[in-house]
Amino acid sequence: MSSSRKQQISLRDLAKHLNLSTSTVSRALADHRDISEATKDRVRQMAQELNYRPNQLAAALRKGHSKTLGVIVPHIKGYFFPAVMNGIEKVATREGFNVLLCQSNEDSAREKRNIEALLAAQVEGILVSVSATTQMDLKHFEQVRQQGVPLVFFDRVPDLPQSMAVILDDFQGAYQAVRHLIEQGCTRIAHLAGPQHLNTSRNRFLGYKAALEAHGLPYQEEEQVYSLPALTHEAGRLGMQHLLALDPPLDGVFAAYAIPSVGALEVLREKGIRVPQDIAFACFSNEPFTTMTQPQMTVVDQRAEQMGETAVRLFLQLLKRGPAYMPPHLILKPELIIRDSSLHLSHEPREPR
């Protein structure tokens, strides 16, 4: 079946129709003073008739700038990464940049192909939040830096020397959430942890652990911490089933990610365990669905849109100052949003399990 899409008219095609040189047509379209008004009118009329559209990328590259910013995210499910993208596009558009978005789908091999595609597109910079499977092999990021392309990480940051990044204070966010659970009377708090090679997961675990230790509560990693095999709804169900088998029983849970938390809450509801009366619950991050669960979830907000805006501003500084510019990681402050899943308002007796 033949395609119905018409072939785009090039500058050369337009010049051929007019029997003019491409340079004359180009200058006429640019309203150059060396071209007569009659010729300009003739060129504009023909361009309109042929539906000619100038190749903005080619024009920008001739000036040495593509005015395109590449972005790689693990996924665009949920709220967080789309909100980051909103912040990125807001600042990038204001500064005259187009944004080219790629998804790694939590796959390091795909992430490498994303990098190759963005470099081939001659983007002026790349913003990346690494995939959950990106660990030791970071050659694709080294390649970006070797080509002199500004590289900025956000949220998830690899262990790459002299990297520039915008991150949340995940340690402090976790500490605040667990401290809040302790203030509500919880004394045996478990953790649904993410992959520990990710800086976000590791720092949330460390914040959880520090809060327990600071308040003199027992901590046994083998029993109280369940490492999620994936950041999915089903993984949250499996994790909660594992934690409920502990003896003595839990009275609080802090989860590193929101989507597994939904699965965890489902298990508690199925087993007739009341939240927060029997088990208080808090998690990262402030996804819209966390206000639709029963009860609504206490969450740590990750400043998603601010993170995207800050990442673009850091890229612009790199572009302006050059590769010698080495700012420290920019760290955003988290916000604990307290809702019903963690509030022991009446401190009523808990049912034995």
N, C-alpha and C positions, 0 to 999 in steps of 0.2 A: 504494500500500500504506500503510495507516494505521500510525502509530507506536504501539508497545506501551508506551512510556514514560508513566507517570502524571503528570498535572500536579501540581506541587508546591503544597502547601497553604500559603497565606499567613496572616499574623497576622489580617488582616481576615476571611478565610474561617473561621478558628478562632473568632473573636469572634461571627460570624454564627451558627454552629452552637450556640453557647452562649447566644445572645441577650444578650451583654454588650458593653460598649464595648471598643474596641481598647486603650485606655489601661488599663482594668481587667485585661484578659487579659495585657497586657505586664507590669504590675506583679505580677500573680499568678505569672507564670513567673519573675520576678526575685526572688520570695520577699519582696516588700515588706511591711513591718509593718502598713501600713494596710489590707491585704486579709485577710479572715478565712481561717482554716485550711480551713473547709468549701469556700469558693470556690476556694482554691488547689488543693485535692484534686480538685475538679470539673474545673478547667482542665487540670491535669496528666493526668487520666484521658482527657479528650477529645483532648488533644494526642497522647497515645500511640496512641489508637485511629485517629486520622487520619494518623499518622506525620508529624506537624508537626515541621519543623526550622527553628529561627530563622535569619534571614539575618544571619550574623555580620558581613559586610561593611557592610550597611546600618546595623547597630548601631554599628559602629566609626566609620563616617562621621558619624553623628549626634553622636559625641563629638569629632569633628574629626580622627580618625586611622583610616586604613585598615588599619594593621598589615601592610601588604604591601610587599615589596621586589621591584622589577623587575630582571631580569638579562638582558643581551644578550651572547651569545657567537657567534663566527664559525661554529662547528659543535660537535657533540658526538661526533665521531669520535675514535678513539684514546684516549689516556689523559689528556692534559694538562687539557683543559677539563672533562671529567667529574670529575677530581680537584679542580680549582678549585671546581666546583659543590658537591662534598662538603664542602669547607671553608666555603663560603658558607652552606649549609644548616645545618651544625652550629652555627655562631654565631647565625645568624638565628633558628633555632628556639628556641635557648636564651633569646633575648631576646624571644620572643613574636611573631615575624614569620613570615608565610607568604612563600614565594618564588614569583614568577611568571617562568618562563624562556622566553626567545625566542631563536631562531637567525637570524642574518643570512644564513647560507650563503655567506659571503664576497661579499655583494652589498650595495652601499651603498644602493640604492633600497629593498631589503627592510629594511635597518637603520633607515631613516627611518620606514617603516611600523611597525616594532617600537616605535620611540619614541612615535609617535602612539597606538598601542594601549595602551602602558603609562601614558601621561599620561591617556588616557580612563578607564583603570581606577583612576585616582587613587592610584597607588602613592606611598609616602612617600619613596622614593629609587630611583635607578637606578644599577646597576653595569654597566659596558660594557667589552668588549674589541673594538676596532673591526675591521671587515672589511678584507680585503686590498685592496678596491677603494675604500675611503674615503680621499680625498685632500684636495682643496681645499675642497669644499663641506661646511662644518661647521655650517650654520644649524640643523639639527635638535638639535644639542647646545646651541647658544645658546638655543634655545627652552626647553629644560629648565631652564636657569639663570634665564631671564627669569620663569618661573613659580614660582621659588623652591623647586624640587625639588632636593634634594642629588644631586649627580652625581659619581660616582667611577669612574675608569678603572683597569683592571688589565691587565698584560702589554703589550698593544698600546695605545699612547697617541697621540692625534692632536696636531698642533701647534696647540694651543688655549691662548691666554694664561690664566694663573691657573687652570689645571686641577689637580685633585687626583688622585693616582694611586698605585697600588702596582705596582712593577716589579721585575724581576730585574736584577742587574748583568750584563747581557748582554755588555758589553765585557770584563769580568773573566773571565766564563765562557769566552768565545772565546779570550782570551789564555792562560788556563790550558791549554786543550785543545791549542792550537798549540804552546805551550812544551813540553808533554809529547811531542808528535810530534818536536820538535827534539831533545829529550833522548834519544829512541829512535834518533837518527841520521838523521832525515829532513832533507834540505837543499833539496828542491824541492817545496813544499807548495802545492797548489791549493785553491780555495775554491768550493764550491757555494753561491752566495749567494741570499738571498730578495729580494723587492721592496724597493728601497732607500727608498721613502717610509714604510715601516713602521719604527718606532723599534727594534724587536727585530732586524730584518734589518740595519739600518744599524749598530747598535752591535756586532753580531757581526762584521760586515765590518771595522769599525775595530779591534776587538780582535785579529782575525786579522792585519791589516796591521801593527799595533804590535808584535806578537810577532816577526814576521819582521824588522822594522827593528831591534828591540832586540837581536837575535842576529846581526845583520850578514848576513842572508840576502837573496838577490835577490828583488825584487818587481816584476812587470810585470803591471799590471791587465788589459791587453788579452789576455794569454795565460793568466794563472793564475786569473782569476776568471770563472766562468760564472754569469750571472744566470738563475736558474730562471724560466721563463715562468709557472709555476704551482707550488703546493706539493703536487705529486702524485708518485706512483710513476713514471709515464711521463716526467715532467719530469726526474726523477733519472736515468733511463736515458739520455735525450738528453744531459744534462749530462756524464755520465761518458764517453759516446762522444766528445763534443767534446774533453774534457780528455785522453783517451788519444791523441789525434792530435798532441799537443804534442811538440816536439823542442827540447831533450833531454826524456826522459820524466820523469814524476812519480815521487816515492817516498812521497808523503803526500797525504791529502785531509782537509780539514775542511769538514763540511756544516752549514749553518745550521738544517736541519730534518730530522726523523727519517724521515718517510714517503718523501721523495725518496731518502734514503740507501739504502733497501731496493732501489729500482730501480738505483741506482749499484752496489751490491754484486752484484746479479744480472749486470750487464754484465761486471764483473771476473771472476766465476766462469765465465761463458760463454766468455770469452776466455782462460781458463787462467791468469789473473794471480792470484798468491797474495796473500792478506791474512792477516797483515801483512808477510810476508817480502818481497814485491815492492812493495806499496803499503800503508802503514799508514793507518788510517781512524778518524776520531772525528767525533761530531756532537752537536747538540742534538736531542732531549731524551730523558729517561729513560722512554721508552714501554716497556710490558711486552714487546712483540715484539723489542726490541733484545737481549733475553737468549735469543731463540729463533733468531736468525740464526746462520749458520756463516761465520766465527766470531762470538761474541757481541760486540756493539758497545761501544766506549768512548764514554761519553756525558757531557753536562753536565746535571745534574739541576736543574730549574727551581723546586723548592719549591712545587709546584702547590697542595697543600692549605693550606699556610701562607699563600700568596698570597690564596686565597679568604677565609680567616679574617681576615686583616689588612684586606682591602677592606671587609668588613662592619664591623669596628671603626672604621675611618675614617669610614664612613657614619654610624655612631652618634654619633661626635664632632661631625660636621657638624650632625646633627639636634639635638644638645644645645646646641651653641655658636652656631649660626646662620651665615648667609652670610659674616659677617666673619671666620670662622675659615679661615685660609689656611696649612695646614701644607705643608712641602716634600714632594716626592715621597718615599714610603717605599721604600727600596731593599733588597731581599733579597739575601743572599749565595748564589752558585751553589755547587754541589759537583761536582767532576770525579770520575766513577766509571770507573776504569780496568779494561778487560776485554781479551780476547784480540785484538781487531781492531787494536790499536795496539802491542802488546807484542812487540818484537824480542828475545825472551828469549835467543836464542843468537847474535843478530847474524850469522846465517849469510849467505853470499854470495847476492846477488840474481841471479835469472836475467835475462839480457839480453833486451830487447824490441825 
